[in-house]
């Protein structure tokens, strides 16, 4: 494949040749990259070519909850959103805490359209010896408070897990909330009705910002003591981000903590219940400011789908989590279109940085020798985000009605996995080509 006249994130206009799954050449347009006989040529004039996103935090729900999502439906959403590598978290059923559970999940991942990593989890029953024999992407998310799957662990087990990971040079991703600082009284009042009628702001009052900040600091201190590489997941507060920056560690934030706040609770109800919860508008703006200024390493989705029926319960019973893998790039690219973020910053936090932090050097860049994981977008052509036009199994999105810039073409190692006609809107998906990025 030869892609001609594409503008890269840094503003250079280049022709890009893809051959044998990798980027073969990146040359100035009209500098001599002529099409070979039979080679597909993509005229990318007026469009931007970006590296495929590496979403290091998804929950594709298999095994155990395929009615919420499957590797097929989840990876279709990823491909349509420009995500070419996903990293699945361990809180499935059974949880990915031993070698057998890892093997079961790896078998289920075979139909994935995009590349993937599989994380290992930690519970009182975990088997580190068999787990670390497998090609793990990372350990985690290690839960310091219960969330979906009830995998919250005590600090002594956390210390054990850090030591095990450090000995094997495996990164550790941490869900940092301190349950002792939750405000139980916040759930004693009127919690409203079901679904969008629920008083979802009570969930934000319950799982306090202070609980996150304290747990982040504790996780970073424990990581330093064990010499483990700690990465803080879904940081939702400026205080948490600042603690990570001060410690010289890394963190991720989610699109829902960047683009939604407690001011959206009345609209979303239980469809806005997640862990950590939505924060105040002031804190949301503070997190976005830190993203813009370079203090946040990664934007990852914490894609955690549940069905409409499951979310349409009372606040105390509805599960936590929102879908988001398909809207990661579109939401951030809309911020670029509006002038709120630079395109280079977006490229870094969704592609270059996660690939570098987690040691998958063939990903996240458009350079000769890199995997040809490519996304073609037209920044002048946003569209409204509509649940009915998305491809995951959940059937809803917390970002309904917001604008996003969606891909026209997505490739994984040079194979077209998603394509959309910009005029007619007709879509097509390629064959499953996904493989574990930790395997040779």
N, C-alpha and C positions, 0 to 999 in steps of 0.2 A: 504494500500500500504506500502511496505517495500523497502526503497532505501538503497542499501548496498555499502559500500566501497567508499563513496563520500568524496571528499576533500572540506572542508568548506573554506570560505574566509581567515580565520586566519591560515590555514594550517593543522588543525586537520582532520584526516580521521575518518569518523563516519558512522554508520548506522542510518537511520532516519525512524521512523515509523509514518505513518499518519493514524489517526483514527477520524471519526466523524467530519471531516473538519478542524481539528487542528493537530499540531505536538504533538504526544503522547509521543515520547521518542527520545532522541539523545544520542547514546551510542557508545563507541569505537567499531570498527569493530571486530567481533568475540567475543563480550562480552556477548552474550546471547540473542540477539534479533532474535529469530528463526521465520521463516514464519509460520503464521497461515494457517489452511486449507483453500484453495481457495483464499488466499491473493496474489495479484499481487506483484511480486518481480522485482525490477529494479536494474540490475547490473551496478553500477555507477563507477566502478574502472577506474582510469585514467581520471575522469571527475570532475568538480567542481559543487557543489550545492550551489545556491545563493538564497537569499530571492527575491521574485518578486519585480520589480521596482514599485515605487509610483510616477507616472508622474503627478505633481500637476499643469500642464499647457497644456491643449489641447483645441482645437476648433473643435468639431465634427460636427459643421455646421447645426445641426437640433435643432429647426425648421428653415425653411426658405431657406436653400441652400443644400438640400439633393443631388443635382447633384455633389457637391464638396466632400461630405462625409456623411455617416450615422452612427448611433450608431453600426449597424452591421458591416459595412466595417471598421470603425475606431477601433472597439474593436478586430476584427480579426487581424488587423495589430499589435495592442498592444500585444495580446496573442502570436503572432509569434515572437515578439521581446522581450518577457520576461517581459512585463509590465502587472501587475496584478491589478493595481488600477489606474484609470485616474480621473482627475478633470477638468470638462468642464467649460469654461469661458462664460460670459454672453452676448457677442456681437453677438447674433443670431437675427433672425427676427420672432417674436418680441424679443426684448432684455429681459433678465431675470431680470426684475426690480420690479416685483410685484408677489403676490401669484399665480395669474392665469397663468402667464407666466412660473413660476417655475413648476406648476402642468403639464402644457403642455409638457415641456421638460422632466419631470420625466416619463411621459407616453411613450415618444419616446425612453427613455433609456432602456425600458424593454427588448429589444433583445440583450443587451450587454453581451458579453462573459466574461467580467472582471468586477470587482467591480468598483464603481465610486463615485465621489462627484459632486455636482452641486453648482457652485458659483452664488451669486447674484450680480447684477450690480447697478450702480448709474448713473442716468440721472436727468435732471430737473423734469421729470415726475415720478420719482420712488415713490414707496409706501412702506416705510420701515416697517410699521406696519404689513401688510400682508406678506411681504417678510420674515421678521424675525420669523414669525409663522411657516415657513417651515424648514425642516431639511437641512439648508445651510451648505456647507462645509466651505466656507469663503465668505467674501465680496470682490469682485474684479474679474478680475483685474479692478481696478478703474483707468481710463485713465486720465492722466494729459496732454495728447496731443491726437489729433485725430489719429485713426488708422482704421482698418477695422470695419465698423459699426458706425463710427462717434459718439463715446460716450465720447469724451473729455469733461472734466468739469472744471469749475472755482474753484479757491482755497477756496472760501467761502463755496461752496457745498462740497468740499473735507473735510473741517473741520467739517461740519455737519455730513457727512458720518462716519468720524472717531469717533465722539462722540456717534453716534447711535451704532456703532459696539463695542466700548469700554464698553458701558453700558450693553451689552449683552455678553461680553467676546467672541466675534467673531473675528478671525484674518482678517486683511485687506491686500490684495495683490495689489501692485501699479505698474502700467506702468508709469515709470518716464522719461518724456522728457519735456523740457520747449520750447514751440513753439516760444517764443519771441527770442530765441537764434538760431533758424534755419537760415541758410544762403540762403535767397531767390535767390540771384544772382547765386547760383550754378546751378539753373535750367534754366538760361537764354541762355546758350550756345547751342551748337550742342548736342542733346541728342541721336543721332544715330538713328538706325532703330528700328525694332520690335524684340521682343524675345531676342535671344542671340546676335543680332546685336545692341542692345541698349547700350548706354553709362551708364551702371549701377553704375559706380563709382560716378557719379554725385549725386546719391541718398545718398551715404555716406557723400559726401561733404555738402549736403543740411541739413540732420538731424545730426548736429554736435555732437561730443563727449562732448563738453562743455555743450550742452543742456541737455544731460543725467546727467552729474555730478551735475549740478545746481539743477535739479529737484529731484535727489536722496536726496541731502542735505535738500531741502525744505520739502520733504515728511517725512524725519526722524525727522525734527524739529517739524512738525505738529503732528506727532505721539506721540512724547514725551510730547507735550503740552496737548494732550487729553488722555494720558495713554493708547493708543491703541497699539495692537500688529501689527506692520507693517512689511510686508515681501516684499522686492523689487523684482519684476519679471524681467526676462531676462536681467540681468545686463551685459552690453557689453563692459565696459571699466575698466581698473585697478583703475581709479579714483573713479568710482562708487562703486566698491568692497571695496576699502579702506575706503570710507565714511561709508559704512554699518558696517565694522569691528570696526571702531572707535566709532560708536554709540552703539555698542552691539546689533544691530538688526540682521536680517537674510536676505539672498538674494539667488537667483538662477541664473545660467547661462545656456545657451542653447548649444547643440552640434554644431550648425552652427557658434556660436561665438567662440567656442573652436577650431574648425577644419577648418574654412574657414576665409578668410580675403579679403581686397580690392584687393589683388593680384588675386583673383578668379573672380573678376567682369567681366573681358573680356570674360571668358569662360561661365559664367552663364547668363549674361545680366539680363533681367527682372526676370529670374528664381532665381536670387540672390537678388531681392528687398524684404526687410522685415523691420519691425520697432521694435526696433532700428536696424539700418543698419549694414552691415559688416564694421569692423574697420580696421585700418592699421595692417600690419603684426606685427609690434612692440607691438601694444596694444593687439592683439590676443595672442601673446606669453606671455604677462604680465598677462592676464587673466588665461591662462593655468598654468602658474607658481603659481598663487594664489590658483588654484584648487589643484595642487599637494601638496602645502605647508599647506593646511588645512584652508585657509581663506574664502573659498566658502562653503556654507552650503548644497546646493542642485543643482543638474543638472536636469533640466526639459526641455521639448522640444519646447514649444510654437508651437506645431503641428498645422499648419494653412494651410490646403490644398486649392488649387485652381486648376481648370482644366488647361490642356496645352493650350487650346484655349484662356482662360482668361489671362494667363501669357504671351502669345505670342502677346503682344500689345506693343505700345511705352511706354517709361519709365514713362511718365506722367499719363498714363491711366491704366497700369497693376496694379492689386491689390497686396498689400504687404502680404507676408507670404510664408512659405515653410513647406512641410510635414516632419515629423521626428519621430513619436512615435515608429515606428518599428525599427529604427536604433539607438535608445538611448543606450541600453546595448551593441549592437554589436560594435559600434564605441569606446566606453570606454573600452570594453574588449580587443579590438585590441591594445589599448594603454597599457593595462596591459601586453599583449603578447610581445609587443616591449620593455617593461621595462620602460615606461614613467610614469606609475601610478601603485600604489599598488592595489591589489585586495580588500583589506580592505577599502581603500579610496573610490573605486568605489561603493562597497556595502553601505558605509555610505551615499554618496551623492545621490544615486538613491533610497535607501530603508530606512535605519535606520533613517537618519536625517529628511526626509520629514514626515515620520510617527510620529516622536517625536515632531517636530515643530508644526504640525497641529493636534496633539492629537488623533491619531488613533493607540493606543498602541498595538493592536493585529496584526499590520502589521509590515513589515520591518525587521524581525528577524527570525532566525531558532532556536527556543527554545521551550521546552514543554509548551503548552498552547497557543502558537501563532497560528494565522491562517496559514494553510498549503498552503501558496502562495509560490511556489517553482519553480526554474528555473535550469535546468541541462544543462551545457555547456562543450564543449571540447575546451580548450584553445589552443590546438595544431592544430585545424582545422578551420582556417579562410576561408572566401570566399569573392569574389568580390561582392560589392553591385550593384545590377542591378534593375532598376525600374520594369522590367517585372516580377521579382521574388517576389516583395513586394505585400501586400494584401490590401492596402488602395485604395481609389477611384481616387486619383489624377493622377496616371499613370506616375509619374516622381519623381525624388529625386535630391536634390542638391549635394548629396554625391556619385553620379554615379561613379563607378570605384574605390572607396576607399575600403579597406578591412574591414571586420567586422566579429566578432565571434557571430554566431547566435545560439539560443537555440535548443536543441533536444527535450526538454520536458518542458511544462509550466503547472502548476496546480494553480487553484484558490480555496482556502478552500478545498484542497484535490481532487477536480475534475479536470481531465485532460481536458484542453481547447485547447491545441495545442501539436502536436507530429510530429517529423520529423525523418525518418529513416536515420541515418548518412551515410549509404552505398548507398542506392538507391535514397535518396532525397525525397521519397514519403511523403506527408504531410496529416495530418487529423486534423480536428477541433472538439471540443466537443460541447455540448449543451450550450445555454446561461444560465449562472448561476449568472450573475452580480447583485449586489444589492447596494443600497445607504449605504455607510459606516457610515453615520450619523444617520441612523435608527436602532432601537434596533434589 
